[in-house]
Amino acid sequence: MEQKGTSKMKVGDMIRLHVSTRRNGSLAGKVGLIVDFDNHANPVVSVAGELRSFHLTQVEKVINESR
């Protein structure tokens, strides 16, 4: 089963983190830019002035897909 909004993420996409503070802490609901993927194919995101790696379940949706 495919997860909504996370199936075709790639570098350059803008994403919104899930609004759950349990999942994302103080970054919940923030928008970020995918800059890379880690060894486990999880997105490395530039959000709130820092680079953080997130599990796919922490991403709510892709807002703006890069071409």
C-alpha positions, 0 to 999 in steps of 0.5 A, a space after each residue: 500500500 502506497 503512503 499518501 504524498 511520499 511515493 515519488 519524493 526526489 531532491 528539490 521537492 518541497 515537503 510538509 512534515 507531519 503535524 504530530 509533535 510526537 513524530 516531529 517535535 518542534 518541527 511539526 507542520 513545518 515546510 522543508 526542501 529535500 536536499 539528499 537521501 540517506 543510506 536508508 532512502 529517507 529524505 534529508 531535509 533543509 528545515 528551520 535552518 538545519 539539515 535533518 533526516 526524516 523517516 518517510 512516515 514523518 513526511 505528511 505530503 509533497 507540496 511542490 514537486 521539482 521537475 
